[in-house]
Structures are given as structure tokens and as C-alpha cells.
């Protein structure tokens, strides 16, 4: 019996964004400068083996058959540990990452329906013109170890 295998190629492009803005503010800026219509998705992006919840904003450009998703890469959880005394008592925070190998990236812009390198580069150039964005760049999805977190 012959075994047939095939590789599912990534059918999306990914842009990493560095910005100190809050997620809702960055979504507003993208809507304002790039004429997107990002809206907050009703649910968080979460995982069964984690308490982390990542806010998700989406824009479905039906005219061009392109879907845009703005996802926060960091989730900071405040742990209330007031009941314990001593060295390990008190409040502290833990940080979880959507893509742990890209800890310095604040947000990801996932683009489905367009794998055109020129389109992505033009989008990166437009993002870098927004003064509240420190930098943005295309990310090669094949190099990501935890790219399954971007499947939703």
C-alpha cells in the first residue's frame, strides 16, 4: 500500500508589529490610516492548556477576498497571592505569549487570502508610516515553531 503525504502550506501572511499602544488603540489607528474596518471579535483567542486570553480584532475585506486579524502577542495575568506570607507572598504578574519565539513582537497582523510579497511589503511600508508604530516587518511563517497558535 502506497502512503500519500502532502504538506499544508501556510495560506496566510504574517506581519510583526512593535508598538506601545493598547490593542484597541492600534486597531483604531489601522482603521484610520489604512482604511481598515477592524472590529473586536466577540471571543478571546484562548487555548485549552492555558489561562491566557488574547484579544482578537478582525476585518473581512469581502471586495478583495482578504481577511485581516490583529492579535496581541502578550497576555499579562495578575496573580493575587495575598494569602501567603514571606518571600513568595503578595501580588505578581505572569506573561504568556501567543508566539513564544517572538517575545519582542507586541502584535501580529495575520492576512489570509493574499500571499503576494509586493502587497505585504507595501502594507509593511504603510504600517511603518504610522508614528505610533515603532516598526513592523513580514515574518516568515515557516520558521515559527508555534504557528499552530495562529490557526483559528
MIDOTI-467338 format. One record per atom (N, C-alpha, C, O): residue number from 1; chain; residue in one letter; x, y, z. Coordinates in Angstrom, 3 decimals. Example, Ala and Ser with C-alpha at 12.3 -4.5 7.8 and 13.67 -1.06 7.14 Angstrom:
MIDOTI-467338
     n   chain   res         xx         yy         zz
     1       A     A     13.190     -5.690      7.800
     1       A     A     12.300     -4.500      7.800
     1       A     A     13.200     -3.300      7.800
     1       A     A     14.236     -3.319      8.465
     2       A     S     12.850     -2.250      7.080
     2       A     S     13.670     -1.060      7.140
     2       A     S     12.900      0.030      7.870
     2       A     S     13.409      1.138      8.039
//
This chain:
MIDOTI-467338
     n   chain   res         xx         yy         zz
     1       A     X      0.834     -1.174      0.000
     1       A     X      0.000      0.000      0.000
     1       A     X      0.881      1.239      0.000
     1       A     X      1.803      1.358      0.807
     2       A     X      0.593      2.147     -0.898
     2       A     X      1.378      3.366     -1.004
     2       A     X      0.808      4.431     -0.073
     2       A     X     -0.402      4.649     -0.022
     3       A     X      1.695      5.083      0.656
     3       A     X      1.303      6.133      1.584
     3       A     X      1.409      7.474      0.874
     3       A     X      2.467      7.826      0.352
     4       A     X      0.330      8.209      0.859
     4       A     X      0.309      9.520      0.206
     4       A     X      0.416     10.577      1.291
     4       A     X     -0.343     10.573      2.260
     5       A     X      1.363     11.476      1.114
     5       A     X      1.514     12.563      2.074
     5       A     X      1.520     13.885      1.324
     5       A     X      1.883     13.961      0.150
     6       A     X      1.119     14.895      2.020
     6       A     X      1.131     16.228      1.447
     6       A     X      1.359     17.225      2.568
     6       A     X      0.996     16.990      3.721
     7       A     X      1.965     18.335      2.202
     7       A     X      2.219     19.398      3.164
     7       A     X      1.174     20.484      2.971
     7       A     X      0.923     20.940      1.856
     8       A     X      0.575     20.882      4.073
     8       A     X     -0.334     22.013      4.021
     8       A     X      0.487     23.285      4.130
     8       A     X      1.061     23.575      5.180
     9       A     X      0.540     24.033      3.059
     9       A     X      1.300     25.272      3.099
     9       A     X      0.515     26.310      3.862
     9       A     X     -0.714     26.265      3.930
    10       A     X      1.243     27.243      4.433
    10       A     X      0.591     28.333      5.141
    10       A     X     -0.173     29.178      4.128
    10       A     X      0.400     29.675      3.159
    11       A     X     -1.447     29.332      4.361
    11       A     X     -2.267     30.116      3.452
    11       A     X     -2.515     31.508      4.004
    11       A     X     -3.553     32.118      3.746
    12       A     X     -1.555     32.000      4.762
    12       A     X     -1.656     33.344      5.310
    12       A     X     -0.269     33.966      5.374
    12       A     X      0.749     33.274      5.339
    13       A     X     -0.259     35.277      5.470
    13       A     X      0.981     36.025      5.681
    13       A     X      0.919     36.620      7.064
    13       A     X     -0.163     36.793      7.625
    14       A     X      2.073     36.935      7.617
    14       A     X      2.141     37.427      8.982
    14       A     X      3.078     38.620      9.053
    14       A     X      4.185     38.606      8.515
    15       A     X      2.597     39.655      9.735
    15       A     X      3.398     40.860      9.960
    15       A     X      3.535     41.054     11.462
    15       A     X      2.543     41.008     12.190
    16       A     X      4.749     41.267     11.922
    16       A     X      5.003     41.572     13.320
    16       A     X      4.996     43.078     13.515
    16       A     X      5.578     43.815     12.720
    17       A     X      4.339     43.534     14.574
    17       A     X      4.229     44.969     14.853
    17       A     X      4.753     45.243     16.255
    17       A     X      4.373     44.574     17.216
    18       A     X      5.629     46.233     16.357
    18       A     X      6.121     46.698     17.651
    18       A     X      5.477     48.052     17.928
    18       A     X      5.651     49.000     17.162
    19       A     X      4.735     48.133     19.023
    19       A     X      4.054     49.367     19.399
    19       A     X      3.733     49.323     20.882
    19       A     X      3.478     48.253     21.436
    20       A     X      3.745     50.480     21.523
    20       A     X      3.405     50.557     22.936
    20       A     X      1.923     50.855     23.148
    20       A     X      1.476     50.973     24.289
    21       A     X      1.169     50.976     22.080
    21       A     X     -0.262     51.282     22.170
    21       A     X     -1.044     50.069     22.683
    21       A     X     -0.599     48.928     22.561
    22       A     X     -2.194     50.337     23.245
    22       A     X     -3.121     49.263     23.614
    22       A     X     -3.720     48.675     22.334
    22       A     X     -3.707     49.324     21.288
    23       A     X     -4.237     47.464     22.415
    23       A     X     -4.745     46.785     21.226
    23       A     X     -5.897     47.528     20.561
    23       A     X     -5.942     47.632     19.335
    24       A     X     -6.827     48.046     21.357
    24       A     X     -7.968     48.765     20.771
    24       A     X     -7.515     50.050     20.104
    24       A     X     -8.089     50.460     19.095
    25       A     X     -6.491     50.692     20.656
    25       A     X     -5.965     51.932     20.082
    25       A     X     -5.241     51.644     18.762
    25       A     X     -5.367     52.402     17.800
    26       A     X     -4.489     50.554     18.725
    26       A     X     -3.801     50.182     17.486
    26       A     X     -4.817     49.822     16.405
    26       A     X     -4.631     50.176     15.241
    27       A     X     -5.878     49.131     16.773
    27       A     X     -6.938     48.816     15.806
    27       A     X     -7.551     50.106     15.253
    27       A     X     -7.818     50.206     14.056
    28       A     X     -7.771     51.081     16.122
    28       A     X     -8.304     52.382     15.687
    28       A     X     -7.341     53.053     14.706
    28       A     X     -7.770     53.592     13.686
    29       A     X     -6.037     53.021     15.015
    29       A     X     -5.047     53.653     14.141
    29       A     X     -5.004     52.980     12.773
    29       A     X     -4.905     53.655     11.748
    30       A     X     -5.078     51.650     12.756
    30       A     X     -5.086     50.940     11.470
    30       A     X     -6.349     51.275     10.682
    30       A     X     -6.301     51.449      9.464
    31       A     X     -7.461     51.362     11.374
    31       A     X     -8.704     51.744     10.701
    31       A     X     -8.597     53.148     10.124
    31       A     X     -9.053     53.402      9.009
    32       A     X     -8.002     54.047     10.871
    32       A     X     -7.916     55.444     10.480
    32       A     X     -6.924     55.657      9.336
    32       A     X     -7.247     56.333      8.359
    33       A     X     -5.735     55.097      9.444
    33       A     X     -4.688     55.346      8.462
    33       A     X     -4.768     54.439      7.236
    33       A     X     -4.464     54.873      6.125
    34       A     X     -5.173     53.195      7.429
    34       A     X     -5.160     52.234      6.322
    34       A     X     -6.554     51.934      5.773
    34       A     X     -6.719     51.110      4.873
    35       A     X     -7.542     52.610      6.325
    35       A     X     -8.938     52.430      5.890
    35       A     X     -9.427     51.008      6.115
    35       A     X    -10.246     50.494      5.354
    36       A     X     -8.917     50.376      7.168
    36       A     X     -9.425     49.082      7.587
    36       A     X    -10.728     49.289      8.334
    36       A     X    -11.104     50.417      8.650
    37       A     X    -11.404     48.204      8.611
    37       A     X    -12.615     48.228      9.425
    37       A     X    -12.513     47.133     10.480
    37       A     X    -13.395     46.284     10.614
    38       A     X    -11.403     47.179     11.229
    38       A     X    -11.190     46.190     12.272
    38       A     X    -12.214     46.362     13.379
    38       A     X    -12.452     47.474     13.849
    39       A     X    -12.814     45.265     13.788
    39       A     X    -13.742     45.264     14.921
    39       A     X    -13.321     44.169     15.887
    39       A     X    -12.698     43.177     15.509
    40       A     X    -13.677     44.379     17.127
    40       A     X    -13.316     43.414     18.161
    40       A     X    -14.138     42.149     17.967
    40       A     X    -15.364     42.205     17.873
    41       A     X    -13.462     41.014     17.908
    41       A     X    -14.134     39.729     17.815
    41       A     X    -14.777     39.433     19.161
    41       A     X    -14.207     39.763     20.201
    42       A     X    -15.936     38.825     19.159
    42       A     X    -16.710     38.641     20.393
    42       A     X    -16.018     37.763     21.427
    42       A     X    -16.240     37.933     22.626
    43       A     X    -15.183     36.825     20.982
    43       A     X    -14.484     35.931     21.903
    43       A     X    -12.992     36.221     21.888
    43       A     X    -12.460     36.824     20.956
    44       A     X    -12.339     35.776     22.945
    44       A     X    -10.891     35.839     23.003
    44       A     X    -10.311     34.617     22.299
    44       A     X    -10.971     33.585     22.178
    45       A     X     -9.090     34.745     21.846
    45       A     X     -8.350     33.606     21.340
    45       A     X     -7.717     32.958     22.564
    45       A     X     -6.846     33.548     23.204
    46       A     X     -8.156     31.743     22.888
    46       A     X     -7.648     31.071     24.082
    46       A     X     -7.326     29.621     23.756
    46       A     X     -7.671     29.112     22.690
    47       A     X     -6.655     28.970     24.701
    47       A     X     -6.199     27.610     24.483
    47       A     X     -6.578     26.754     25.680
    47       A     X     -6.654     27.249     26.804
    48       A     X     -6.816     25.469     25.442
    48       A     X     -7.281     24.559     26.490
    48       A     X     -6.267     24.378     27.616
    48       A     X     -6.655     24.233     28.776
    49       A     X     -4.999     24.383     27.297
    49       A     X     -3.977     24.115     28.303
    49       A     X     -3.402     25.378     28.929
    49       A     X     -2.327     25.333     29.527
    50       A     X     -4.099     26.504     28.801
    50       A     X     -3.585     27.768     29.302
    50       A     X     -4.735     28.664     29.762
    50       A     X     -5.861     28.543     29.280
    51       A     X     -4.438     29.556     30.692
    51       A     X     -5.441     30.534     31.128
    51       A     X     -5.331     31.832     30.343
    51       A     X     -6.132     32.744     30.545
    52       A     X     -4.355     31.927     29.456
    52       A     X     -4.135     33.147     28.679
    52       A     X     -5.266     33.358     27.670
    52       A     X     -5.756     32.414     27.050
    53       A     X     -5.661     34.618     27.525
    53       A     X     -6.676     35.014     26.552
    53       A     X     -6.127     36.169     25.734
    53       A     X     -5.685     37.173     26.293
    54       A     X     -6.151     36.035     24.427
    54       A     X     -5.599     37.049     23.549
    54       A     X     -6.731     37.739     22.791
    54       A     X     -7.490     37.080     22.081
    55       A     X     -6.850     39.065     22.935
    55       A     X     -7.881     39.795     22.197
    55       A     X     -7.644     39.691     20.691
    55       A     X     -6.504     39.646     20.229
    56       A     X     -8.718     39.656     19.955
    56       A     X     -8.654     39.466     18.511
    56       A     X     -9.537     40.507     17.834
    56       A     X    -10.695     40.694     18.208
    57       A     X     -8.974     41.183     16.831
    57       A     X     -9.718     42.133     16.011
    57       A     X     -9.699     41.610     14.588
    57       A     X     -8.675     41.109     14.123
    58       A     X    -10.829     41.723     13.886
    58       A     X    -10.890     41.194     12.528
    58       A     X    -11.525     42.184     11.569
    58       A     X    -12.360     43.008     11.942
    59       A     X    -11.097     42.070     10.315
    59       A     X    -11.662     42.852      9.213
    59       A     X    -11.704     41.931      8.008
    59       A     X    -10.669     41.473      7.524
    60       A     X    -12.908     41.665      7.531
    60       A     X    -13.088     40.820      6.355
    60       A     X    -13.383     41.724      5.167
    60       A     X    -14.489     42.244      5.015
    61       A     X    -12.373     41.897      4.335
    61       A     X    -12.486     42.720      3.136
    61       A     X    -13.097     41.850      2.042
    61       A     X    -12.383     41.187      1.290
    62       A     X    -14.414     41.861      1.965
    62       A     X    -15.125     40.988      1.038
    62       A     X    -14.930     41.389     -0.421
    62       A     X    -15.052     40.551     -1.314
    63       A     X    -14.628     42.657     -0.667
    63       A     X    -14.408     43.106     -2.045
    63       A     X    -13.137     42.501     -2.631
    63       A     X    -13.083     42.209     -3.825
    64       A     X    -12.114     42.310     -1.795
    64       A     X    -10.833     41.770     -2.266
    64       A     X    -10.566     40.348     -1.773
    64       A     X     -9.509     39.782     -2.054
    65       A     X    -11.513     39.775     -1.043
    65       A     X    -11.394     38.417     -0.503
    65       A     X    -10.157     38.255      0.391
    65       A     X     -9.443     37.255      0.312
    66       A     X     -9.924     39.252      1.233
    66       A     X     -8.792     39.237      2.160
    66       A     X     -9.323     39.420      3.574
    66       A     X    -10.162     40.287      3.819
    67       A     X     -8.837     38.609      4.498
    67       A     X     -9.193     38.728      5.908
    67       A     X     -7.973     39.194      6.690
    67       A     X     -6.872     38.670      6.522
    68       A     X     -8.188     40.193      7.550
    68       A     X     -7.129     40.730      8.390
    68       A     X     -7.473     40.434      9.843
    68       A     X     -8.620     40.596     10.260
    69       A     X     -6.479     40.002     10.611
    69       A     X     -6.657     39.750     12.032
    69       A     X     -5.523     40.418     12.797
    69       A     X     -4.348     40.182     12.519
    70       A     X     -5.885     41.246     13.752
    70       A     X     -4.913     41.879     14.632
    70       A     X     -4.964     41.143     15.961
    70       A     X     -6.016     41.066     16.595
    71       A     X     -3.820     40.600     16.382
    71       A     X     -3.775     39.762     17.576
    71       A     X     -2.669     40.274     18.491
    71       A     X     -1.550     40.529     18.047
    72       A     X     -2.990     40.421     19.755
    72       A     X     -1.995     40.788     20.752
    72       A     X     -1.121     39.568     21.025
    72       A     X     -1.641     38.462     21.171
    73       A     X      0.191     39.748     21.095
    73       A     X      1.098     38.628     21.340
    73       A     X      1.304     38.372     22.829
    73       A     X      1.783     37.303     23.206
    74       A     X      0.951     39.333     23.680
    74       A     X      1.238     39.208     25.107
    74       A     X     -0.047     39.217     25.930
    74       A     X     -0.984     39.968     25.659
    75       A     X     -0.054     38.362     26.935
    75       A     X     -1.143     38.350     27.909
    75       A     X     -0.498     38.409     29.291
    75       A     X      0.244     37.509     29.683
    76       A     X     -0.791     39.477     30.016
    76       A     X     -0.244     39.651     31.357
    76       A     X     -1.345     39.342     32.358
    76       A     X     -2.399     39.977     32.363
    77       A     X     -1.086     38.364     33.197
    77       A     X     -2.058     37.937     34.198
    77       A     X     -1.567     38.348     35.581
    77       A     X     -0.447     38.019     35.973
    78       A     X     -2.404     39.064     36.311
    78       A     X     -2.083     39.466     37.673
    78       A     X     -2.537     38.362     38.615
    78       A     X     -3.711     37.993     38.637
    79       A     X     -1.610     37.847     39.379
    79       A     X     -1.897     36.763     40.313
    79       A     X     -1.996     37.364     41.704
    79       A     X     -1.053     37.989     42.189
    80       A     X     -3.141     37.171     42.342
    80       A     X     -3.370     37.681     43.690
    80       A     X     -2.947     36.602     44.679
    80       A     X     -3.628     35.591     44.851
    81       A     X     -1.840     36.835     45.305
    81       A     X     -1.274     35.844     46.213
    81       A     X     -1.133     36.447     47.610
    81       A     X     -0.115     36.250     48.273
    82       A     X     -2.150     37.178     48.054
    82       A     X     -2.105     37.877     49.340
    82       A     X     -2.154     36.941     50.531
    82       A     X     -1.722     37.319     51.620
    83       A     X     -2.663     35.740     50.360
    83       A     X     -2.835     34.826     51.491
    83       A     X     -1.519     34.233     51.969
    83       A     X     -1.434     33.747     53.097
    84       A     X     -0.509     34.266     51.140
    84       A     X      0.776     33.689     51.524
    84       A     X      1.667     34.774     52.109
    84       A     X      1.699     35.904     51.621
    85       A     X      2.367     34.422     53.130
    85       A     X      3.287     35.363     53.760
    85       A     X      4.708     34.986     53.404
    85       A     X      4.970     33.897     52.894
    86       A     X      5.615     35.893     53.677
    86       A     X      7.019     35.596     53.469
    86       A     X      7.514     36.018     52.112
    86       A     X      6.963     36.923     51.485
    87       A     X      8.539     35.370     51.674
    87       A     X      9.230     35.731     50.446
    87       A     X      8.344     35.629     49.204
    87       A     X      8.466     36.447     48.293
    88       A     X      7.460     34.642     49.157
    88       A     X      6.657     34.413     47.952
    88       A     X      5.227     34.918     48.084
    88       A     X      4.377     34.562     47.268
    89       A     X      4.943     35.728     49.078
    89       A     X      3.614     36.301     49.240
    89       A     X      3.467     37.579     48.441
    89       A     X      4.461     38.147     47.989
    90       A     X      2.253     38.032     48.263
    90       A     X      1.987     39.276     47.546
    90       A     X      1.559     39.039     46.117
    90       A     X      1.529     37.908     45.631
    91       A     X      1.229     40.128     45.459
    91       A     X      0.782     40.056     44.065
    91       A     X      1.989     39.996     43.129
    91       A     X      3.043     40.565     43.411
    92       A     X      1.812     39.307     42.034
    92       A     X      2.815     39.288     40.986
    92       A     X      2.106     39.064     39.659
    92       A     X      0.922     38.730     39.625
    93       A     X      2.829     39.248     38.585
    93       A     X      2.223     39.053     37.265
    93       A     X      3.032     38.027     36.483
    93       A     X      4.239     37.877     36.668
    94       A     X      2.325     37.327     35.604
    94       A     X      2.961     36.396     34.692
    94       A     X      2.599     36.806     33.265
    94       A     X      1.503     37.303     33.006
    95       A     X      3.521     36.594     32.366
    95       A     X      3.302     36.956     30.972
    95       A     X      3.292     35.700     30.119
    95       A     X      4.201     34.874     30.196
    96       A     X      2.252     35.564     29.303
    96       A     X      2.148     34.467     28.344
    96       A     X      2.219     35.062     26.946
    96       A     X      1.776     36.188     26.716
    97       A     X      2.772     34.306     26.024
    97       A     X      2.934     34.776     24.648
    97       A     X      2.203     33.854     23.686
    97       A     X      2.223     32.632     23.835
    98       A     X      1.558     34.460     22.698
    98       A     X      0.901     33.688     21.655
    98       A     X      1.946     32.924     20.837
    98       A     X      1.781     31.736     20.559
    99       A     X      3.011     33.611     20.459
    99       A     X      4.132     33.008     19.744
    99       A     X      5.373     33.240     20.609
    99       A     X      6.009     34.289     20.504
   100       A     X      5.721     32.276     21.460
   100       A     X      6.811     32.479     22.418
   100       A     X      8.172     32.777     21.786
   100       A     X      8.993     33.460     22.398
   101       A     X      8.421     32.285     20.594
   101       A     X      9.721     32.549     19.978
   101       A     X      9.847     33.972     19.433
   101       A     X     10.919     34.372     18.980
   102       A     X      8.759     34.730     19.478
   102       A     X      8.755     36.130     19.039
   102       A     X      8.305     37.020     20.202
   102       A     X      7.362     37.798     20.060
   103       A     X      8.971     36.907     21.338
   103       A     X      8.567     37.626     22.552
   103       A     X      8.643     39.138     22.422
   103       A     X      7.932     39.850     23.130
   104       A     X      9.477     39.634     21.548
   104       A     X      9.628     41.083     21.414
   104       A     X      8.542     41.704     20.545
   104       A     X      8.368     42.923     20.548
   105       A     X      7.815     40.882     19.807
   105       A     X      6.731     41.387     18.955
   105       A     X      5.508     41.649     19.835
   105       A     X      5.103     40.788     20.615
   106       A     X      4.926     42.837     19.706
   106       A     X      3.758     43.194     20.510
   106       A     X      2.456     42.704     19.888
   106       A     X      1.561     42.243     20.596
   107       A     X      2.350     42.802     18.565
   107       A     X      1.120     42.422     17.859
   107       A     X      1.475     41.682     16.580
   107       A     X      2.558     41.847     16.018
   108       A     X      0.538     40.868     16.141
   108       A     X      0.650     40.219     14.842
   108       A     X     -0.531     40.658     13.990
   108       A     X     -1.660     40.757     14.470
   109       A     X     -0.252     40.918     12.722
   109       A     X     -1.297     41.163     11.744
   109       A     X     -1.272     39.970     10.802
   109       A     X     -0.349     39.808     10.004
   110       A     X     -2.306     39.136     10.908
   110       A     X     -2.423     37.946     10.069
   110       A     X     -3.288     38.306      8.873
   110       A     X     -4.380     38.854      9.024
   111       A     X     -2.787     37.991      7.675
   111       A     X     -3.508     38.305      6.438
   111       A     X     -3.796     37.008      5.712
   111       A     X     -2.877     36.306      5.292
   112       A     X     -5.067     36.691      5.566
   112       A     X     -5.487     35.492      4.838
   112       A     X     -6.025     35.894      3.479
   112       A     X     -6.773     36.864      3.354
   113       A     X     -5.639     35.146      2.472
   113       A     X     -6.183     35.378      1.143
   113       A     X     -5.272     36.161      0.232
   113       A     X     -5.639     36.448     -0.907
   114       A     X     -4.085     36.517      0.707
   114       A     X     -3.143     37.251     -0.135
   114       A     X     -1.729     36.884      0.274
   114       A     X     -1.256     37.291      1.334
   115       A     X     -1.060     36.117     -0.563
   115       A     X      0.332     35.754     -0.324
   115       A     X      1.269     36.483     -1.276
   115       A     X      2.378     36.020     -1.542
   116       A     X      0.823     37.619     -1.785
   116       A     X      1.605     38.415     -2.711
   116       A     X      2.655     39.202     -1.929
   116       A     X      2.314     40.051     -1.104
   117       A     X      3.927     38.919     -2.188
   117       A     X      5.018     39.562     -1.451
   117       A     X      5.019     41.083     -1.620
   117       A     X      5.310     41.812     -0.672
   118       A     X      4.700     41.558     -2.805
   118       A     X      4.690     43.008     -3.035
   118       A     X      3.574     43.677     -2.229
   118       A     X      3.773     44.751     -1.664
   119       A     X      2.413     43.048     -2.178
   119       A     X      1.302     43.580     -1.388
   119       A     X      1.684     43.658      0.087
   119       A     X      1.409     44.659      0.748
   120       A     X      2.315     42.604      0.606
   120       A     X      2.720     42.564      2.013
   120       A     X      3.772     43.628      2.289
   120       A     X      3.714     44.299      3.319
   121       A     X      4.731     43.793      1.385
   121       A     X      5.770     44.810      1.587
   121       A     X      5.174     46.213      1.556
   121       A     X      5.590     47.070      2.336
   122       A     X      4.216     46.466      0.681
   122       A     X      3.539     47.770      0.659
   122       A     X      2.769     48.004      1.949
   122       A     X      2.745     49.121      2.466
   123       A     X      2.140     46.961      2.471
   123       A     X      1.416     47.070      3.733
   123       A     X      2.376     47.371      4.881
   123       A     X      2.070     48.196      5.741
   124       A     X      3.528     46.712      4.903
   124       A     X      4.540     46.979      5.934
   124       A     X      5.010     48.430      5.840
   124       A     X      5.157     49.099      6.863
   125       A     X      5.247     48.920      4.622
   125       A     X      5.664     50.311      4.439
   125       A     X      4.606     51.275      4.953
   125       A     X      4.936     52.278      5.586
   126       A     X      3.334     50.980      4.686
   126       A     X      2.249     51.831      5.173
   126       A     X      2.156     51.793      6.698
   126       A     X      1.916     52.821      7.331
   127       A     X      2.345     50.613      7.287
   127       A     X      2.323     50.499      8.752
   127       A     X      3.446     51.310      9.384
   127       A     X      3.248     51.952     10.416
   128       A     X      4.617     51.283      8.772
   128       A     X      5.764     51.995      9.327
   128       A     X      5.625     53.514      9.224
   128       A     X      6.381     54.244      9.864
   129       A     X      4.685     53.991      8.441
   129       A     X      4.424     55.431      8.349
   129       A     X      3.590     55.936      9.521
   129       A     X      3.529     57.144      9.754
   130       A     X      2.951     55.045     10.256
   130       A     X      2.142     55.429     11.417
   130       A     X      3.093     55.698     12.573
   130       A     X      3.859     54.817     12.962
   131       A     X      3.051     56.900     13.121
   131       A     X      4.043     57.305     14.119
   131       A     X      3.966     56.501     15.416
   131       A     X      4.969     56.394     16.121
   132       A     X      2.824     55.942     15.746
   132       A     X      2.681     55.164     16.978
   132       A     X      3.230     53.740     16.842
   132       A     X      3.332     53.018     17.834
   133       A     X      3.577     53.343     15.635
   133       A     X      4.177     52.029     15.411
   133       A     X      5.683     52.215     15.351
   133       A     X      6.191     52.979     14.530
   134       A     X      6.391     51.515     16.222
   134       A     X      7.843     51.619     16.269
   134       A     X      8.440     51.009     15.007
   134       A     X      9.248     51.636     14.321
   135       A     X      8.039     49.794     14.716
   135       A     X      8.458     49.140     13.475
   135       A     X      7.504     47.985     13.180
   135       A     X      6.799     47.502     14.067
   136       A     X      7.494     47.559     11.942
   136       A     X      6.742     46.378     11.536
   136       A     X      7.504     45.702     10.411
   136       A     X      8.255     46.348      9.680
   137       A     X      7.308     44.402     10.278
   137       A     X      8.040     43.644      9.273
   137       A     X      7.325     42.323      9.017
   137       A     X      6.595     41.814      9.868
   138       A     X      7.554     41.783      7.824
   138       A     X      6.976     40.484      7.473
   138       A     X      7.724     39.390      8.215
   138       A     X      8.941     39.458      8.388
   139       A     X      6.983     38.382      8.649
   139       A     X      7.561     37.249      9.364
   139       A     X      7.366     36.006      8.513
   139       A     X      6.266     35.732      8.031
   140       A     X      8.433     35.266      8.336
   140       A     X      8.374     34.020      7.589
   140       A     X      7.701     32.965      8.468
   140       A     X      8.268     32.554      9.480
   141       A     X      6.521     32.533      8.098
   141       A     X      5.746     31.622      8.944
   141       A     X      6.347     30.225      9.027
   141       A     X      6.079     29.498      9.984
   142       A     X      7.141     29.842      8.058
   142       A     X      7.733     28.506      8.103
   142       A     X      8.780     28.387      9.207
   142       A     X      9.120     27.280      9.626
   143       A     X      9.291     29.527      9.680
   143       A     X     10.310     29.500     10.733
   143       A     X      9.709     29.433     12.139
   143       A     X     10.445     29.275     13.113
   144       A     X      8.405     29.551     12.257
   144       A     X      7.761     29.575     13.575
   144       A     X      7.541     28.166     14.094
   144       A     X      7.058     27.294     13.372
   145       A     X      7.898     27.951     15.348
   145       A     X      7.695     26.651     15.975
   145       A     X      6.263     26.488     16.472
   145       A     X      5.730     25.379     16.483
   146       A     X      5.645     27.582     16.879
   146       A     X      4.294     27.511     17.448
   146       A     X      3.263     28.164     16.536
   146       A     X      2.359     28.853     17.010
   147       A     X      3.395     27.949     15.235
   147       A     X      2.459     28.552     14.293
   147       A     X      1.053     27.957     14.385
   147       A     X      0.103     28.533     13.856
   148       A     X      0.917     26.818     15.048
   148       A     X     -0.429     26.246     15.237
   148       A     X     -1.299     27.164     16.093
   148       A     X     -2.525     27.063     16.046
   149       A     X     -0.684     28.065     16.879
   149       A     X     -1.450     29.023     17.669
   149       A     X     -2.145     30.070     16.790
   149       A     X     -3.040     30.779     17.250
   150       A     X     -1.735     30.159     15.551
   150       A     X     -2.327     31.128     14.627
   150       A     X     -3.438     30.515     13.784
   150       A     X     -3.972     31.179     12.895
   151       A     X     -3.790     29.276     14.043
   151       A     X     -4.879     28.633     13.327
   151       A     X     -6.156     28.793     14.130
   151       A     X     -6.317     28.196     15.195
   152       A     X     -7.059     29.605     13.606
   152       A     X     -8.350     29.828     14.284
   152       A     X     -9.410     30.126     13.261
   152       A     X    -10.568     30.345     13.617
//
